[in-house]
């Protein structure tokens, strides 16, 4: 069985380790945990992980955030993976930093990466792991906050959440979304 795991982010050194790039960061840690490395391919950096009889195709779109749907759709079609066997990891301002939510469907909530995916696949019914980044910014400073780096105080919790995301991916592909949601959506992380 094959799965497409999509981490959203922006390419370029200026975006490394920013809140908006948490999808890339999660996949980097997941690939390293499973001894795999990314290579540059069409529309994305790609690697393959074998886990408990499953094949996970990990992609980090190289299209920039607002065109993420191009890479998502291309790799989903190329690998012949059904939409319910995809998982997209994305930053989310609507949740505080100590929260993550796994959903089988839902709106793009104003996130340009999700909006692009939704437009290209024609539905909002696809699994998303929303990584809460909080919304601790002054009015009019949202872009600076989202594209900013984690504070020293946030880093320990972010690292715990990234490790938890790796387990969530493993659970998603082995026990399915419903059981994984039960495990994931009640997790709270301490500062």
C-alpha positions in Angstrom: 0.0 0.0 0.0 1.3 3.4 -0.9 0.8 6.8 0.8 1.7 10.4 -0.2 3.0 12.5 2.8 3.2 16.2 1.9 5.0 18.7 4.1 4.2 22.3 3.2 6.8 25.1 3.3 8.8 27.5 1.1 12.1 26.8 -0.5 15.1 29.1 0.1 17.4 29.6 3.0 15.4 32.6 4.3 12.5 30.3 5.1 14.5 27.6 6.9 13.2 26.8 10.4 10.4 29.3 10.2 6.9 28.6 11.5 5.5 28.4 7.9 8.0 25.7 7.1 7.1 23.2 9.8 5.8 20.7 7.2 9.3 20.6 5.6 10.9 20.3 9.1 8.6 17.3 10.1 9.4 15.4 6.9 13.2 16.1 7.3 13.0 14.5 10.8 10.8 11.7 9.6 13.1 10.8 6.6 16.2 10.9 8.9 14.4 8.7 11.4 13.8 6.1 8.7 17.3 6.5 7.1 16.1 8.1 3.9 17.3 11.2 2.0 15.5 13.7 -0.2 16.4 14.3 -3.8 15.3 17.0 -6.1 12.7 15.8 -8.6 9.8 17.3 -10.6 8.0 20.0 -8.5 9.3 18.7 -5.2 12.1 17.3 -3.1 11.1 13.6 -2.8 12.1 10.5 -0.8 10.6 7.1 -0.2 10.3 5.4 3.2 9.3 1.8 3.7 7.4 1.2 6.9 5.6 -2.0 8.0 4.9 -3.1 4.5 3.8 0.3 3.3 5.6 2.7 0.9 5.5 6.3 1.9 6.3 8.9 -0.8 7.4 12.1 1.1 7.3 15.3 -0.8 8.4 18.9 0.0 7.0 21.0 -2.9 9.5 23.3 -4.5 6.8 25.4 -6.1 6.5 27.9 -3.2 3.6 27.7 -0.8 0.8 29.2 -2.9 1.4 26.7 -5.7 1.7 23.6 -3.5 -1.3 22.0 -5.2 0.8 21.5 -8.4 3.3 19.2 -6.7 0.6 17.5 -4.6 -1.5 16.6 -7.7 1.4 15.7 -9.9 2.9 13.2 -7.3 -0.6 11.8 -6.3 -1.3 11.1 -10.0 2.3 9.9 -10.8 2.3 7.4 -7.9 -1.4 6.5 -8.4 -2.2 7.3 -4.7 -5.8 7.9 -3.7 -6.6 11.1 -2.0 -7.6 9.4 1.3 -4.0 7.9 1.4 -2.5 11.4 1.4 -1.5 13.4 4.5 -0.6 17.0 4.4 1.3 18.6 7.3 0.7 22.3 7.6 1.2 25.2 10.0 -2.0 26.6 11.5 -2.5 30.0 13.2 -5.9 29.0 14.6 -4.4 26.6 17.1 -2.1 27.5 20.0 1.5 26.1 19.9 0.7 23.3 22.3 -2.0 21.8 20.0 -2.1 19.6 16.8 -5.2 18.5 15.0 -5.7 15.7 12.5 -8.7 16.0 10.2 -10.0 14.0 7.3 -11.5 17.1 5.7 -11.9 20.8 6.3 -11.5 24.3 4.8 -8.2 25.8 3.8 -8.7 28.4 6.7 -7.0 31.0 4.6 -3.8 29.0 4.2 -2.5 29.5 0.6 -0.9 26.1 0.4 -4.1 24.3 1.3 -6.1 26.6 -1.0 -3.9 25.6 -3.9 -4.2 21.9 -3.1 -8.0 22.2 -2.8 -8.3 24.0 -6.1 -6.3 21.5 -8.0 -7.8 18.3 -6.6 -11.3 19.8 -6.5 -12.2 18.9 -2.9 -11.4 19.8 0.7 -11.9 16.2 1.7 -8.3 15.1 2.2 -6.3 14.4 5.5 -4.5 17.3 7.1 -2.3 17.4 10.1 -2.5 21.0 11.4 0.5 22.0 13.5 -0.6 24.9 15.8 1.8 27.8 15.7 -0.2 30.2 17.8 -1.1 33.7 16.9 1.0 35.8 19.2 1.6 38.8 16.9 0.5 42.4 16.8 -2.2 43.6 14.4 -0.8 43.7 10.8 2.2 41.6 11.7 0.9 38.2 10.7 3.3 37.7 7.7 6.3 38.6 9.9 5.1 36.1 12.5 4.4 33.2 10.2 7.7 33.7 8.3 9.5 34.3 11.6 11.7 31.7 13.4 10.7 30.0 16.6 11.7 31.7 19.8 14.2 30.0 22.2 11.2 29.3 24.5 9.2 27.6 21.8 11.9 25.3 20.4 11.7 22.5 23.0 7.9 22.2 22.5 8.3 22.4 18.7 10.8 19.6 18.9 8.4 17.4 21.0 5.6 18.1 18.5 7.8 17.2 15.5 8.6 13.9 17.1 4.9 13.4 17.8 4.1 14.2 14.1 6.5 11.4 13.1 4.5 8.9 15.2 1.2 10.3 13.8 2.4 9.7 10.3 3.3 6.1 11.2 -0.1 5.6 12.9 -1.9 7.1 10.0 -0.4 4.6 7.5 -0.8 1.6 9.8 -4.1 2.0 11.8 -5.9 4.6 9.7 -7.1 8.1 10.2 -10.0 7.5 12.6 -7.9 5.7 15.3 -5.0 8.1 14.7 -7.3 11.1 15.2 -8.4 9.7 18.6 -4.7 9.5 19.6 -3.6 12.8 18.2 -6.4 15.3 18.8 -6.2 15.1 22.6 -2.5 15.6 22.8 -1.4 18.7 24.7 2.2 19.7 25.0 3.8 21.5 27.9 6.0 24.5 27.5 
